Amino acid sequence: MDITEWQAWLEVLRRWKDRFFAIDPQSPLSLQYLGELDQTVEDVVEFLETFGYDPRPLRVEDLEARTGFDECTHIYAPSRTADARVEDLKKRIADLKARMPAHSVNPSMIRELEDLEDELESAKQSTKGAES
């Protein structure tokens, strides 16, 4: 996916951040489009998770059926609440800190920690903004 396509996706996510996406990954149109973008259903799921969505596989003919992304008729992806995002980031930071050695910490781990802490601060600000 080139930078223009990523920017378009990011703009959609910014505009619709408090809503959800529902796509039909099995339709010929979706499969063709994903193929043209050199993407898979798993790539779409990962992308949505990265930007704070909670993708779930569905079968529209039986919404209670357990299914995987490889067999679903649709992907339902509601946005995570700001509070849930804050808690998720706190857990990720704690996990990363637990994996850090006492000495000679890898610079990439330090960068990841700083990025997560920045993201946590931003998420906390979003929570405050939503409350006012």
mmCIF file of the C-alpha atoms, coordinates in Angstrom:
data_MODEL
# 
_entry.id   MODEL 
# 
loop_
_atom_site.group_PDB 
_atom_site.id 
_atom_site.type_symbol 
_atom_site.label_atom_id 
_atom_site.label_alt_id 
_atom_site.label_comp_id 
_atom_site.label_asym_id 
_atom_site.label_entity_id 
_atom_site.label_seq_id 
_atom_site.pdbx_PDB_ins_code 
_atom_site.Cartn_x 
_atom_site.Cartn_y 
_atom_site.Cartn_z 
_atom_site.occupancy 
_atom_site.B_iso_or_equiv 
_atom_site.pdbx_formal_charge 
_atom_site.auth_seq_id 
_atom_site.auth_comp_id 
_atom_site.auth_asym_id 
_atom_site.auth_atom_id 
_atom_site.pdbx_PDB_model_num 
ATOM 1   C CA . MET A 1 1   ? 0.000   0.000   0.000  1.00 0.00 ? 1   MET A CA 1 
ATOM 2   C CA . ASP A 1 2   ? 1.516   3.335   -0.922 1.00 0.00 ? 2   ASP A CA 1 
ATOM 3   C CA . ILE A 1 3   ? 1.590   6.443   1.259  1.00 0.00 ? 3   ILE A CA 1 
ATOM 4   C CA . THR A 1 4   ? -1.439  8.020   -0.436 1.00 0.00 ? 4   THR A CA 1 
ATOM 5   C CA . GLU A 1 5   ? -3.584  4.975   0.337  1.00 0.00 ? 5   GLU A CA 1 
ATOM 6   C CA . TRP A 1 6   ? -2.389  4.953   3.958  1.00 0.00 ? 6   TRP A CA 1 
ATOM 7   C CA . GLN A 1 7   ? -3.195  8.647   4.273  1.00 0.00 ? 7   GLN A CA 1 
ATOM 8   C CA . ALA A 1 8   ? -6.668  8.018   2.885  1.00 0.00 ? 8   ALA A CA 1 
ATOM 9   C CA . TRP A 1 9   ? -7.235  5.214   5.411  1.00 0.00 ? 9   TRP A CA 1 
ATOM 10  C CA . LEU A 1 10  ? -5.974  7.407   8.245  1.00 0.00 ? 10  LEU A CA 1 
ATOM 11  C CA . GLU A 1 11  ? -8.329  10.202  7.219  1.00 0.00 ? 11  GLU A CA 1 
ATOM 12  C CA . VAL A 1 12  ? -11.271 7.760   7.263  1.00 0.00 ? 12  VAL A CA 1 
ATOM 13  C CA . LEU A 1 13  ? -10.243 6.554   10.716 1.00 0.00 ? 13  LEU A CA 1 
ATOM 14  C CA . ARG A 1 14  ? -9.894  10.122  12.016 1.00 0.00 ? 14  ARG A CA 1 
ATOM 15  C CA . ARG A 1 15  ? -13.274 11.116  10.666 1.00 0.00 ? 15  ARG A CA 1 
ATOM 16  C CA . TRP A 1 16  ? -15.082 7.984   11.882 1.00 0.00 ? 16  TRP A CA 1 
ATOM 17  C CA . LYS A 1 17  ? -12.990 7.221   14.989 1.00 0.00 ? 17  LYS A CA 1 
ATOM 18  C CA . ASP A 1 18  ? -15.943 6.710   17.327 1.00 0.00 ? 18  ASP A CA 1 
ATOM 19  C CA . ARG A 1 19  ? -17.852 4.442   14.976 1.00 0.00 ? 19  ARG A CA 1 
ATOM 20  C CA . PHE A 1 20  ? -17.254 1.044   13.446 1.00 0.00 ? 20  PHE A CA 1 
ATOM 21  C CA . PHE A 1 21  ? -16.379 -0.615  10.192 1.00 0.00 ? 21  PHE A CA 1 
ATOM 22  C CA . ALA A 1 22  ? -18.184 -3.556  8.665  1.00 0.00 ? 22  ALA A CA 1 
ATOM 23  C CA . ILE A 1 23  ? -16.648 -5.112  5.603  1.00 0.00 ? 23  ILE A CA 1 
ATOM 24  C CA . ASP A 1 24  ? -17.389 -8.288  3.720  1.00 0.00 ? 24  ASP A CA 1 
ATOM 25  C CA . PRO A 1 25  ? -13.965 -9.905  3.264  1.00 0.00 ? 25  PRO A CA 1 
ATOM 26  C CA . GLN A 1 26  ? -15.406 -12.801 1.248  1.00 0.00 ? 26  GLN A CA 1 
ATOM 27  C CA . SER A 1 27  ? -17.109 -10.755 -1.450 1.00 0.00 ? 27  SER A CA 1 
ATOM 28  C CA . PRO A 1 28  ? -15.400 -10.910 -4.835 1.00 0.00 ? 28  PRO A CA 1 
ATOM 29  C CA . LEU A 1 29  ? -15.156 -7.114  -4.845 1.00 0.00 ? 29  LEU A CA 1 
ATOM 30  C CA . SER A 1 30  ? -13.408 -6.998  -1.445 1.00 0.00 ? 30  SER A CA 1 
ATOM 31  C CA . LEU A 1 31  ? -11.085 -9.876  -2.303 1.00 0.00 ? 31  LEU A CA 1 
ATOM 32  C CA . GLN A 1 32  ? -10.207 -8.290  -5.646 1.00 0.00 ? 32  GLN A CA 1 
ATOM 33  C CA . TYR A 1 33  ? -9.582  -4.904  -4.025 1.00 0.00 ? 33  TYR A CA 1 
ATOM 34  C CA . LEU A 1 34  ? -7.455  -6.414  -1.255 1.00 0.00 ? 34  LEU A CA 1 
ATOM 35  C CA . GLY A 1 35  ? -5.517  -8.356  -3.892 1.00 0.00 ? 35  GLY A CA 1 
ATOM 36  C CA . GLU A 1 36  ? -4.896  -5.184  -5.891 1.00 0.00 ? 36  GLU A CA 1 
ATOM 37  C CA . LEU A 1 37  ? -3.527  -3.567  -2.730 1.00 0.00 ? 37  LEU A CA 1 
ATOM 38  C CA . ASP A 1 38  ? -1.420  -6.660  -2.019 1.00 0.00 ? 38  ASP A CA 1 
ATOM 39  C CA . GLN A 1 39  ? -3.219  -6.993  1.324  1.00 0.00 ? 39  GLN A CA 1 
ATOM 40  C CA . THR A 1 40  ? -5.008  -9.800  3.140  1.00 0.00 ? 40  THR A CA 1 
ATOM 41  C CA . VAL A 1 41  ? -7.912  -9.913  5.555  1.00 0.00 ? 41  VAL A CA 1 
ATOM 42  C CA . GLU A 1 42  ? -5.327  -10.369 8.314  1.00 0.00 ? 42  GLU A CA 1 
ATOM 43  C CA . ASP A 1 43  ? -3.654  -7.125  7.207  1.00 0.00 ? 43  ASP A CA 1 
ATOM 44  C CA . VAL A 1 44  ? -6.981  -5.292  7.519  1.00 0.00 ? 44  VAL A CA 1 
ATOM 45  C CA . VAL A 1 45  ? -7.546  -6.758  10.988 1.00 0.00 ? 45  VAL A CA 1 
ATOM 46  C CA . GLU A 1 46  ? -4.049  -5.747  12.113 1.00 0.00 ? 46  GLU A CA 1 
ATOM 47  C CA . PHE A 1 47  ? -4.515  -2.251  10.672 1.00 0.00 ? 47  PHE A CA 1 
ATOM 48  C CA . LEU A 1 48  ? -7.808  -1.756  12.517 1.00 0.00 ? 48  LEU A CA 1 
ATOM 49  C CA . GLU A 1 49  ? -6.302  -3.030  15.788 1.00 0.00 ? 49  GLU A CA 1 
ATOM 50  C CA . THR A 1 50  ? -3.366  -0.656  15.424 1.00 0.00 ? 50  THR A CA 1 
ATOM 51  C CA . PHE A 1 51  ? -5.728  2.300   15.285 1.00 0.00 ? 51  PHE A CA 1 
ATOM 52  C CA . GLY A 1 52  ? -7.868  1.376   18.265 1.00 0.00 ? 52  GLY A CA 1 
ATOM 53  C CA . TYR A 1 53  ? -10.575 -0.795  16.754 1.00 0.00 ? 53  TYR A CA 1 
ATOM 54  C CA . ASP A 1 54  ? -11.677 -4.199  18.028 1.00 0.00 ? 54  ASP A CA 1 
ATOM 55  C CA . PRO A 1 55  ? -12.219 -6.338  14.897 1.00 0.00 ? 55  PRO A CA 1 
ATOM 56  C CA . ARG A 1 56  ? -14.572 -9.278  15.296 1.00 0.00 ? 56  ARG A CA 1 
ATOM 57  C CA . PRO A 1 57  ? -15.475 -11.899 12.686 1.00 0.00 ? 57  PRO A CA 1 
ATOM 58  C CA . LEU A 1 58  ? -19.206 -12.327 11.985 1.00 0.00 ? 58  LEU A CA 1 
ATOM 59  C CA . ARG A 1 59  ? -21.432 -14.531 9.881  1.00 0.00 ? 59  ARG A CA 1 
ATOM 60  C CA . VAL A 1 60  ? -24.492 -12.469 9.012  1.00 0.00 ? 60  VAL A CA 1 
ATOM 61  C CA . GLU A 1 61  ? -26.687 -15.535 8.595  1.00 0.00 ? 61  GLU A CA 1 
ATOM 62  C CA . ASP A 1 62  ? -25.954 -16.530 12.229 1.00 0.00 ? 62  ASP A CA 1 
ATOM 63  C CA . LEU A 1 63  ? -24.614 -13.701 14.370 1.00 0.00 ? 63  LEU A CA 1 
ATOM 64  C CA . GLU A 1 64  ? -24.139 -16.014 17.364 1.00 0.00 ? 64  GLU A CA 1 
ATOM 65  C CA . ALA A 1 65  ? -21.948 -18.489 15.444 1.00 0.00 ? 65  ALA A CA 1 
ATOM 66  C CA . ARG A 1 66  ? -18.288 -18.709 16.382 1.00 0.00 ? 66  ARG A CA 1 
ATOM 67  C CA . THR A 1 67  ? -16.181 -18.070 13.322 1.00 0.00 ? 67  THR A CA 1 
ATOM 68  C CA . GLY A 1 68  ? -12.712 -16.983 12.371 1.00 0.00 ? 68  GLY A CA 1 
ATOM 69  C CA . PHE A 1 69  ? -11.596 -14.237 10.035 1.00 0.00 ? 69  PHE A CA 1 
ATOM 70  C CA . ASP A 1 70  ? -10.920 -16.854 7.356  1.00 0.00 ? 70  ASP A CA 1 
ATOM 71  C CA . GLU A 1 71  ? -14.591 -17.964 7.332  1.00 0.00 ? 71  GLU A CA 1 
ATOM 72  C CA . CYS A 1 72  ? -16.512 -14.835 8.289  1.00 0.00 ? 72  CYS A CA 1 
ATOM 73  C CA . THR A 1 73  ? -18.880 -12.981 6.010  1.00 0.00 ? 73  THR A CA 1 
ATOM 74  C CA . HIS A 1 74  ? -18.172 -9.616  7.641  1.00 0.00 ? 74  HIS A CA 1 
ATOM 75  C CA . ILE A 1 75  ? -15.725 -7.946  9.966  1.00 0.00 ? 75  ILE A CA 1 
ATOM 76  C CA . TYR A 1 76  ? -17.333 -5.790  12.611 1.00 0.00 ? 76  TYR A CA 1 
ATOM 77  C CA . ALA A 1 77  ? -14.870 -3.367  14.196 1.00 0.00 ? 77  ALA A CA 1 
ATOM 78  C CA . PRO A 1 78  ? -16.215 -1.012  16.851 1.00 0.00 ? 78  PRO A CA 1 
ATOM 79  C CA . SER A 1 79  ? -13.810 1.535   18.232 1.00 0.00 ? 79  SER A CA 1 
ATOM 80  C CA . ARG A 1 80  ? -12.398 0.765   21.652 1.00 0.00 ? 80  ARG A CA 1 
ATOM 81  C CA . THR A 1 81  ? -13.384 3.129   24.385 1.00 0.00 ? 81  THR A CA 1 
ATOM 82  C CA . ALA A 1 82  ? -10.747 5.594   25.498 1.00 0.00 ? 82  ALA A CA 1 
ATOM 83  C CA . ASP A 1 83  ? -10.681 4.002   28.958 1.00 0.00 ? 83  ASP A CA 1 
ATOM 84  C CA . ALA A 1 84  ? -10.039 0.564   27.464 1.00 0.00 ? 84  ALA A CA 1 
ATOM 85  C CA . ARG A 1 85  ? -7.269  2.029   25.319 1.00 0.00 ? 85  ARG A CA 1 
ATOM 86  C CA . VAL A 1 86  ? -5.616  3.557   28.401 1.00 0.00 ? 86  VAL A CA 1 
ATOM 87  C CA . GLU A 1 87  ? -5.783  0.223   30.238 1.00 0.00 ? 87  GLU A CA 1 
ATOM 88  C CA . ASP A 1 88  ? -4.385  -1.638  27.220 1.00 0.00 ? 88  ASP A CA 1 
ATOM 89  C CA . LEU A 1 89  ? -1.453  0.769   26.991 1.00 0.00 ? 89  LEU A CA 1 
ATOM 90  C CA . LYS A 1 90  ? -0.746  0.466   30.720 1.00 0.00 ? 90  LYS A CA 1 
ATOM 91  C CA . LYS A 1 91  ? -0.602  -3.325  30.355 1.00 0.00 ? 91  LYS A CA 1 
ATOM 92  C CA . ARG A 1 92  ? 1.699   -3.086  27.340 1.00 0.00 ? 92  ARG A CA 1 
ATOM 93  C CA . ILE A 1 93  ? 4.038   -0.731  29.230 1.00 0.00 ? 93  ILE A CA 1 
ATOM 94  C CA . ALA A 1 94  ? 4.107   -3.039  32.273 1.00 0.00 ? 94  ALA A CA 1 
ATOM 95  C CA . ASP A 1 95  ? 4.820   -6.042  30.040 1.00 0.00 ? 95  ASP A CA 1 
ATOM 96  C CA . LEU A 1 96  ? 7.647   -4.234  28.277 1.00 0.00 ? 96  LEU A CA 1 
ATOM 97  C CA . LYS A 1 97  ? 9.181   -3.096  31.567 1.00 0.00 ? 97  LYS A CA 1 
ATOM 98  C CA . ALA A 1 98  ? 9.001   -6.652  32.900 1.00 0.00 ? 98  ALA A CA 1 
ATOM 99  C CA . ARG A 1 99  ? 10.943  -7.883  29.854 1.00 0.00 ? 99  ARG A CA 1 
ATOM 100 C CA . MET A 1 100 ? 13.674  -5.244  30.167 1.00 0.00 ? 100 MET A CA 1 
ATOM 101 C CA . PRO A 1 101 ? 16.961  -6.495  31.579 1.00 0.00 ? 101 PRO A CA 1 
ATOM 102 C CA . ALA A 1 102 ? 18.367  -4.701  34.616 1.00 0.00 ? 102 ALA A CA 1 
ATOM 103 C CA . HIS A 1 103 ? 21.460  -3.668  32.641 1.00 0.00 ? 103 HIS A CA 1 
ATOM 104 C CA . SER A 1 104 ? 22.260  -3.010  28.987 1.00 0.00 ? 104 SER A CA 1 
ATOM 105 C CA . VAL A 1 105 ? 18.715  -2.307  27.811 1.00 0.00 ? 105 VAL A CA 1 
ATOM 106 C CA . ASN A 1 106 ? 18.334  -2.526  24.050 1.00 0.00 ? 106 ASN A CA 1 
ATOM 107 C CA . PRO A 1 107 ? 17.788  0.972   22.554 1.00 0.00 ? 107 PRO A CA 1 
ATOM 108 C CA . SER A 1 108 ? 14.798  -0.306  20.568 1.00 0.00 ? 108 SER A CA 1 
ATOM 109 C CA . MET A 1 109 ? 13.092  -1.285  23.843 1.00 0.00 ? 109 MET A CA 1 
ATOM 110 C CA . ILE A 1 110 ? 13.709  2.204   25.226 1.00 0.00 ? 110 ILE A CA 1 
ATOM 111 C CA . ARG A 1 111 ? 12.233  3.753   22.070 1.00 0.00 ? 111 ARG A CA 1 
ATOM 112 C CA . GLU A 1 112 ? 9.221   1.438   22.255 1.00 0.00 ? 112 GLU A CA 1 
ATOM 113 C CA . LEU A 1 113 ? 8.688   2.369   25.916 1.00 0.00 ? 113 LEU A CA 1 
ATOM 114 C CA . GLU A 1 114 ? 8.878   6.083   25.113 1.00 0.00 ? 114 GLU A CA 1 
ATOM 115 C CA . ASP A 1 115 ? 6.421   5.649   22.228 1.00 0.00 ? 115 ASP A CA 1 
ATOM 116 C CA . LEU A 1 116 ? 3.994   3.719   24.421 1.00 0.00 ? 116 LEU A CA 1 
ATOM 117 C CA . GLU A 1 117 ? 4.249   6.309   27.186 1.00 0.00 ? 117 GLU A CA 1 
ATOM 118 C CA . ASP A 1 118 ? 3.579   9.110   24.673 1.00 0.00 ? 118 ASP A CA 1 
ATOM 119 C CA . GLU A 1 119 ? 0.612   7.173   23.312 1.00 0.00 ? 119 GLU A CA 1 
ATOM 120 C CA . LEU A 1 120 ? -0.648  6.660   26.883 1.00 0.00 ? 120 LEU A CA 1 
ATOM 121 C CA . GLU A 1 121 ? -0.476  10.390  27.597 1.00 0.00 ? 121 GLU A CA 1 
ATOM 122 C CA . SER A 1 122 ? -2.376  11.092  24.390 1.00 0.00 ? 122 SER A CA 1 
ATOM 123 C CA . ALA A 1 123 ? -5.013  8.493   25.282 1.00 0.00 ? 123 ALA A CA 1 
ATOM 124 C CA . LYS A 1 124 ? -5.391  10.000  28.751 1.00 0.00 ? 124 LYS A CA 1 
ATOM 125 C CA . GLN A 1 125 ? -5.903  13.434  27.178 1.00 0.00 ? 125 GLN A CA 1 
ATOM 126 C CA . SER A 1 126 ? -8.580  11.937  24.890 1.00 0.00 ? 126 SER A CA 1 
ATOM 127 C CA . THR A 1 127 ? -10.326 10.501  27.941 1.00 0.00 ? 127 THR A CA 1 
ATOM 128 C CA . LYS A 1 128 ? -10.281 13.906  29.653 1.00 0.00 ? 128 LYS A CA 1 
ATOM 129 C CA . GLY A 1 129 ? -11.587 15.555  26.483 1.00 0.00 ? 129 GLY A CA 1 
ATOM 130 C CA . ALA A 1 130 ? -14.422 13.045  26.212 1.00 0.00 ? 130 ALA A CA 1 
ATOM 131 C CA . GLU A 1 131 ? -15.480 13.729  29.811 1.00 0.00 ? 131 GLU A CA 1 
ATOM 132 C CA . SER A 1 132 ? -15.833 17.490  29.349 1.00 0.00 ? 132 SER A CA 1 
# 
